[in-house]
């Protein structure tokens, strides 16, 4: 389950980097960071769903 937390934290870091890049005006890098954040977020969500498959209440 620890890998899910690590991927989730990395997704948040990428999304914060996207916000910072967007505010500073570097939209190309902001787009890349949003894509990377989305990829890590999706990976974390898919792993979490796979780990909790068949468990109720989680």
N, CA, C and O atoms as CSV, one atom per row, in Angstrom:
chain,resi,resn,atom,element,x,y,z
A,1,UNK,N,N,0.818,-1.188,0.000
A,1,UNK,CA,C,0.000,0.000,0.000
A,1,UNK,C,C,0.866,1.259,0.000
A,1,UNK,O,O,0.408,2.337,-0.378
A,2,UNK,N,N,2.103,1.113,0.421
A,2,UNK,CA,C,2.991,2.268,0.491
A,2,UNK,C,C,3.244,2.864,-0.896
A,2,UNK,O,O,3.367,4.081,-1.030
A,3,UNK,N,N,3.323,2.008,-1.938
A,3,UNK,CA,C,3.566,2.512,-3.284
A,3,UNK,C,C,2.426,3.399,-3.767
A,3,UNK,O,O,2.643,4.308,-4.568
A,4,UNK,N,N,1.225,3.144,-3.291
A,4,UNK,CA,C,0.085,3.981,-3.657
A,4,UNK,C,C,0.259,5.382,-3.064
A,4,UNK,O,O,-0.011,6.382,-3.728
A,5,UNK,N,N,0.705,5.441,-1.828
A,5,UNK,CA,C,0.933,6.741,-1.193
A,5,UNK,C,C,2.051,7.514,-1.881
A,5,UNK,O,O,1.947,8.724,-2.083
A,6,UNK,N,N,3.117,6.811,-2.236
A,6,UNK,CA,C,4.235,7.472,-2.911
A,6,UNK,C,C,3.789,8.028,-4.260
A,6,UNK,O,O,4.125,9.161,-4.605
A,7,UNK,N,N,3.039,7.243,-5.019
A,7,UNK,CA,C,2.553,7.717,-6.318
A,7,UNK,C,C,1.592,8.889,-6.152
A,7,UNK,O,O,1.611,9.823,-6.953
A,8,UNK,N,N,0.763,8.847,-5.132
A,8,UNK,CA,C,-0.158,9.953,-4.870
A,8,UNK,C,C,0.577,11.233,-4.514
A,8,UNK,O,O,0.220,12.317,-4.975
A,9,UNK,N,N,1.607,11.097,-3.691
A,9,UNK,CA,C,2.407,12.270,-3.310
A,9,UNK,C,C,3.136,12.827,-4.523
A,9,UNK,O,O,3.204,14.043,-4.700
A,10,UNK,N,N,3.681,11.949,-5.361
A,10,UNK,CA,C,4.349,12.417,-6.576
A,10,UNK,C,C,3.368,13.118,-7.510
A,10,UNK,O,O,3.722,14.110,-8.147
A,11,UNK,N,N,2.149,12.616,-7.597
A,11,UNK,CA,C,1.138,13.279,-8.419
A,11,UNK,C,C,0.862,14.686,-7.895
A,11,UNK,O,O,0.738,15.626,-8.680
A,12,UNK,N,N,0.767,14.836,-6.587
A,12,UNK,CA,C,0.539,16.162,-6.009
A,12,UNK,C,C,1.711,17.097,-6.271
A,12,UNK,O,O,1.512,18.281,-6.542
A,13,UNK,N,N,2.928,16.577,-6.194
A,13,UNK,CA,C,4.108,17.400,-6.469
A,13,UNK,C,C,4.103,17.872,-7.913
A,13,UNK,O,O,4.386,19.041,-8.178
A,14,UNK,N,N,3.787,16.983,-8.858
A,14,UNK,CA,C,3.725,17.377,-10.270
A,14,UNK,C,C,2.638,18.431,-10.491
A,14,UNK,O,O,2.833,19.372,-11.259
A,15,UNK,N,N,1.504,18.276,-9.827
A,15,UNK,CA,C,0.426,19.252,-10.016
A,15,UNK,C,C,0.772,20.604,-9.408
A,15,UNK,O,O,0.390,21.637,-9.957
A,16,UNK,N,N,1.482,20.620,-8.291
A,16,UNK,CA,C,1.950,21.888,-7.709
A,16,UNK,C,C,2.950,22.546,-8.655
A,16,UNK,O,O,2.926,23.763,-8.838
A,17,UNK,N,N,3.828,21.746,-9.255
A,17,UNK,CA,C,4.781,22.287,-10.225
A,17,UNK,C,C,4.052,22.871,-11.423
A,17,UNK,O,O,4.487,23.879,-11.979
A,18,UNK,N,N,2.952,22.254,-11.828
A,18,UNK,CA,C,2.160,22.781,-12.937
A,18,UNK,C,C,1.553,24.134,-12.576
A,18,UNK,O,O,1.533,25.048,-13.401
A,19,UNK,N,N,1.065,24.260,-11.360
A,19,UNK,CA,C,0.484,25.531,-10.925
A,19,UNK,C,C,1.546,26.618,-10.895
A,19,UNK,O,O,1.314,27.736,-11.355
A,20,UNK,N,N,2.709,26.285,-10.353
A,20,UNK,CA,C,3.799,27.270,-10.280
A,20,UNK,C,C,4.236,27.683,-11.684
A,20,UNK,O,O,4.467,28.865,-11.939
A,21,UNK,N,N,4.350,26.725,-12.584
A,21,UNK,CA,C,4.750,27.044,-13.954
A,21,UNK,C,C,3.675,27.861,-14.668
A,21,UNK,O,O,3.989,28.768,-15.438
A,22,UNK,N,N,2.431,27.543,-14.415
A,22,UNK,CA,C,1.345,28.305,-15.028
A,22,UNK,C,C,1.311,29.735,-14.542
A,22,UNK,O,O,1.081,30.655,-15.327
A,23,UNK,N,N,1.537,29.933,-13.256
A,23,UNK,CA,C,1.549,31.280,-12.694
A,23,UNK,C,C,2.729,32.079,-13.243
A,23,UNK,O,O,2.600,33.277,-13.496
A,24,UNK,N,N,3.873,31.428,-13.430
A,24,UNK,CA,C,5.045,32.130,-13.934
A,24,UNK,C,C,4.985,32.350,-15.440
A,24,UNK,O,O,5.829,33.058,-15.990
A,25,UNK,N,N,4.009,31.760,-16.115
A,25,UNK,CA,C,3.807,32.011,-17.538
A,25,UNK,C,C,4.403,30.974,-18.461
A,25,UNK,O,O,4.343,31.145,-19.679
A,26,UNK,N,N,4.967,29.921,-17.944
A,26,UNK,CA,C,5.570,28.877,-18.770
A,26,UNK,C,C,4.520,27.793,-19.025
A,26,UNK,O,O,4.500,26.763,-18.351
A,27,UNK,N,N,3.657,28.037,-19.997
A,27,UNK,CA,C,2.515,27.156,-20.220
A,27,UNK,C,C,2.912,25.803,-20.817
A,27,UNK,O,O,2.223,24.808,-20.591
A,28,UNK,N,N,4.007,25.750,-21.571
A,28,UNK,CA,C,4.434,24.472,-22.140
A,28,UNK,C,C,4.819,23.495,-21.033
A,28,UNK,O,O,4.424,22.330,-21.054
A,29,UNK,N,N,5.587,23.978,-20.078
A,29,UNK,CA,C,5.994,23.110,-18.972
A,29,UNK,C,C,4.814,22.808,-18.058
A,29,UNK,O,O,4.727,21.713,-17.502
A,30,UNK,N,N,3.912,23.760,-17.898
A,30,UNK,CA,C,2.727,23.519,-17.074
A,30,UNK,C,C,1.901,22.385,-17.671
A,30,UNK,O,O,1.378,21.546,-16.938
A,31,UNK,N,N,1.783,22.355,-18.990
A,31,UNK,CA,C,1.050,21.283,-19.653
A,31,UNK,C,C,1.726,19.938,-19.413
A,31,UNK,O,O,1.062,18.945,-19.116
A,32,UNK,N,N,3.040,19.912,-19.542
A,32,UNK,CA,C,3.781,18.676,-19.291
A,32,UNK,C,C,3.588,18.214,-17.851
A,32,UNK,O,O,3.388,17.025,-17.602
A,33,UNK,N,N,3.648,19.139,-16.909
A,33,UNK,CA,C,3.506,18.783,-15.505
A,33,UNK,C,C,2.096,18.287,-15.188
A,33,UNK,O,O,1.929,17.391,-14.361
A,34,UNK,N,N,1.090,18.855,-15.831
A,34,UNK,CA,C,-0.284,18.372,-15.633
A,34,UNK,C,C,-0.405,16.941,-16.151
A,34,UNK,O,O,-1.031,16.096,-15.511
A,35,UNK,N,N,0.193,16.672,-17.306
A,35,UNK,CA,C,0.152,15.314,-17.846
A,35,UNK,C,C,0.874,14.327,-16.929
A,35,UNK,O,O,0.392,13.216,-16.706
A,36,UNK,N,N,2.021,14.730,-16.404
A,36,UNK,CA,C,2.758,13.848,-15.499
A,36,UNK,C,C,1.984,13.630,-14.199
A,36,UNK,O,O,1.929,12.511,-13.690
A,37,UNK,N,N,1.388,14.693,-13.665
A,37,UNK,CA,C,0.573,14.559,-12.464
A,37,UNK,C,C,-0.616,13.646,-12.690
A,37,UNK,O,O,-0.963,12.836,-11.831
A,38,UNK,N,N,-1.236,13.782,-13.851
A,38,UNK,CA,C,-2.360,12.914,-14.191
A,38,UNK,C,C,-1.948,11.462,-14.323
A,38,UNK,O,O,-2.669,10.564,-13.889
A,39,UNK,N,N,-0.785,11.230,-14.922
A,39,UNK,CA,C,-0.297,9.860,-15.080
A,39,UNK,C,C,-0.010,9.219,-13.720
A,39,UNK,O,O,-0.388,8.073,-13.478
A,40,UNK,N,N,0.654,9.956,-12.843
A,40,UNK,CA,C,0.946,9.418,-11.517
A,40,UNK,C,C,-0.346,9.253,-10.707
A,40,UNK,O,O,-0.499,8.275,-9.975
A,41,UNK,N,N,-1.264,10.199,-10.838
A,41,UNK,CA,C,-2.535,10.101,-10.127
A,41,UNK,C,C,-3.354,8.906,-10.584
A,41,UNK,O,O,-3.932,8.190,-9.766
A,42,UNK,N,N,-3.401,8.693,-11.893
A,42,UNK,CA,C,-4.131,7.543,-12.421
A,42,UNK,C,C,-3.487,6.237,-11.968
A,42,UNK,O,O,-4.183,5.286,-11.612
A,43,UNK,N,N,-2.158,6.195,-11.985
A,43,UNK,CA,C,-1.445,5.003,-11.546
A,43,UNK,C,C,-1.735,4.704,-10.072
A,43,UNK,O,O,-1.958,3.552,-9.700
A,44,UNK,N,N,-1.730,5.731,-9.250
A,44,UNK,CA,C,-2.026,5.544,-7.830
A,44,UNK,C,C,-3.461,5.071,-7.631
A,44,UNK,O,O,-3.716,4.182,-6.819
A,45,UNK,N,N,-4.400,5.664,-8.374
A,45,UNK,CA,C,-5.802,5.281,-8.242
A,45,UNK,C,C,-6.018,3.832,-8.700
A,45,UNK,O,O,-6.733,3.071,-8.047
A,46,UNK,N,N,-5.400,3.459,-9.817
A,46,UNK,CA,C,-5.564,2.098,-10.320
A,46,UNK,C,C,-4.971,1.084,-9.347
A,46,UNK,O,O,-5.562,0.029,-9.119
A,47,UNK,N,N,-3.816,1.390,-8.775
A,47,UNK,CA,C,-3.208,0.484,-7.790
A,47,UNK,C,C,-4.055,0.389,-6.529
A,47,UNK,O,O,-4.189,-0.687,-5.945
A,48,UNK,N,N,-4.622,1.507,-6.111
A,48,UNK,CA,C,-5.472,1.516,-4.925
A,48,UNK,C,C,-6.722,0.673,-5.154
A,48,UNK,O,O,-7.129,-0.097,-4.284
A,49,UNK,N,N,-7.334,0.825,-6.345
A,49,UNK,CA,C,-8.529,0.035,-6.647
A,49,UNK,C,C,-8.188,-1.452,-6.717
A,49,UNK,O,O,-8.972,-2.286,-6.264
A,50,UNK,N,N,-7.036,-1.789,-7.275
A,50,UNK,CA,C,-6.637,-3.183,-7.374
A,50,UNK,C,C,-6.371,-3.779,-5.990
A,50,UNK,O,O,-6.718,-4.930,-5.727
A,51,UNK,N,N,-5.755,-2.993,-5.111
A,51,UNK,CA,C,-5.456,-3.474,-3.764
A,51,UNK,C,C,-6.725,-3.636,-2.936
A,51,UNK,O,O,-6.791,-4.512,-2.074
A,52,UNK,N,N,-7.728,-2.805,-3.185
A,52,UNK,CA,C,-8.970,-2.864,-2.407
A,52,UNK,C,C,-10.066,-3.643,-3.119
A,52,UNK,O,O,-11.228,-3.546,-2.724
A,53,UNK,N,N,-9.746,-4.392,-4.128
A,53,UNK,CA,C,-10.735,-5.166,-4.864
A,53,UNK,C,C,-11.357,-6.215,-3.951
A,53,UNK,O,O,-10.665,-7.068,-3.395
A,54,UNK,N,N,-12.663,-6.135,-3.810
A,54,UNK,CA,C,-13.362,-7.090,-2.990
A,54,UNK,C,C,-13.499,-6.721,-1.541
A,54,UNK,O,O,-14.144,-7.451,-0.787
A,55,UNK,N,N,-12.920,-5.619,-1.115
A,55,UNK,CA,C,-13.035,-5.163,0.260
A,55,UNK,C,C,-14.116,-4.083,0.347
A,55,UNK,O,O,-14.122,-3.123,-0.423
A,56,UNK,N,N,-15.013,-4.264,1.289
A,56,UNK,CA,C,-16.066,-3.254,1.478
A,56,UNK,C,C,-15.631,-2.245,2.539
A,56,UNK,O,O,-14.943,-2.594,3.498
A,57,UNK,N,N,-16.040,-0.994,2.353
A,57,UNK,CA,C,-15.763,0.025,3.338
A,57,UNK,C,C,-14.427,0.720,3.186
A,57,UNK,O,O,-14.073,1.558,4.016
A,58,UNK,N,N,-13.675,0.394,2.145
A,58,UNK,CA,C,-12.372,1.044,1.958
A,58,UNK,C,C,-12.398,1.928,0.749
A,58,UNK,O,O,-11.394,2.562,0.426
